Amino acid sequence: NELWIGELDGKAAATAQLTFVPGLSHGGLTRAIVESVHVRADLRGRGVGTQLMRAMIERARERGAGMIALTSDRRRVDAHRFYAQLGFEASHVGMKRVF
């Protein structure tokens, strides 16, 4: 697990978590999972999130991951457009169980 913190002018501007998961399917493909992407509200739309995501995608490649994935609440339409612009595609139906 890696915690990413994007800085602007010495202050936290964005955060995310990048987790590497070895897998059994697809010939033991390692997956990089992105979670908890947050950009400070006053900085949204200025490219901060794009820079952070591109850096994490590159890190996943460096670590040998064959796939990078994330989940997003289905109500967050703007976030879905953002991820699509970075090359992510909706591919699965997610399920969860909260305890």
PLY file of the C-alpha trace (Angstrom):
ply
format ascii 1.0
element vertex 99
property float x
property float y
property float z
element edge 98
property int vertex1
property int vertex2
end_header
0.00 0.00 0.00
1.18 3.47 -0.86
-0.33 6.74 0.32
0.06 9.50 -2.23
-0.03 13.16 -1.31
0.05 15.79 -4.05
1.47 19.13 -2.96
1.01 22.63 -4.30
3.00 25.50 -2.83
4.06 23.27 0.08
0.50 22.36 1.07
-1.46 19.14 0.58
-3.55 19.45 -2.57
-4.66 15.86 -3.21
-4.46 12.40 -1.71
-4.94 8.83 -2.91
-4.10 5.26 -1.97
-2.41 2.87 -4.40
-2.46 -0.83 -3.51
-0.72 -3.64 -5.37
-2.51 -6.99 -5.38
-0.96 -10.15 -6.81
-3.58 -12.24 -8.55
-4.32 -15.79 -9.61
-6.20 -15.02 -12.81
-4.69 -13.84 -16.08
-1.46 -15.71 -15.45
-0.84 -14.21 -12.02
-1.39 -10.63 -13.16
-0.64 -8.00 -10.52
-3.32 -5.35 -10.23
-2.90 -1.81 -8.97
-5.98 -0.57 -7.14
-6.64 3.15 -6.69
-8.74 4.23 -3.71
-9.69 7.40 -1.85
-8.82 9.96 -4.51
-9.50 13.42 -3.11
-8.55 16.83 -4.49
-8.93 19.91 -2.33
-12.18 21.63 -3.33
-10.56 24.96 -4.19
-8.13 23.22 -6.59
-10.54 21.07 -8.58
-10.48 21.63 -12.32
-6.87 22.86 -12.28
-5.15 19.60 -13.29
-4.04 18.51 -9.83
-6.03 15.27 -9.93
-4.87 14.51 -13.46
-1.22 14.88 -12.46
-1.74 12.67 -9.41
-3.52 9.95 -11.40
-0.92 9.98 -14.18
1.86 9.62 -11.62
0.09 6.65 -10.02
-0.47 5.02 -13.42
3.24 5.35 -14.14
4.10 3.94 -10.70
1.85 0.94 -11.40
3.73 0.29 -14.65
7.07 0.59 -12.85
5.95 -1.98 -10.28
4.95 -4.42 -13.04
1.18 -4.20 -12.65
-0.70 -5.31 -15.74
-3.86 -3.44 -14.83
-4.93 -0.45 -12.78
-8.47 -0.35 -11.43
-10.67 1.79 -9.25
-14.24 2.01 -8.06
-16.38 5.11 -7.87
-19.80 5.73 -6.42
-22.27 5.50 -9.31
-23.70 8.91 -8.34
-20.37 10.69 -9.00
-20.92 11.40 -12.70
-18.24 14.13 -12.86
-15.68 11.74 -11.37
-16.59 9.12 -13.97
-15.95 11.62 -16.77
-12.61 12.48 -15.17
-11.53 8.84 -15.02
-12.74 8.17 -18.57
-10.53 11.02 -19.82
-7.59 9.16 -18.28
-8.47 5.96 -20.19
-10.48 4.10 -17.55
-13.52 2.16 -18.77
-16.56 0.92 -16.85
-16.16 -2.86 -16.96
-17.72 -4.51 -13.91
-20.61 -4.34 -11.50
-19.33 -3.92 -7.97
-20.87 -5.28 -4.81
-20.07 -4.70 -1.16
-21.22 -5.70 2.27
-20.88 -3.22 5.10
-20.41 -4.55 8.65
0 1
1 2
2 3
3 4
4 5
5 6
6 7
7 8
8 9
9 10
10 11
11 12
12 13
13 14
14 15
15 16
16 17
17 18
18 19
19 20
20 21
21 22
22 23
23 24
24 25
25 26
26 27
27 28
28 29
29 30
30 31
31 32
32 33
33 34
34 35
35 36
36 37
37 38
38 39
39 40
40 41
41 42
42 43
43 44
44 45
45 46
46 47
47 48
48 49
49 50
50 51
51 52
52 53
53 54
54 55
55 56
56 57
57 58
58 59
59 60
60 61
61 62
62 63
63 64
64 65
65 66
66 67
67 68
68 69
69 70
70 71
71 72
72 73
73 74
74 75
75 76
76 77
77 78
78 79
79 80
80 81
81 82
82 83
83 84
84 85
85 86
86 87
87 88
88 89
89 90
90 91
91 92
92 93
93 94
94 95
95 96
96 97
97 98
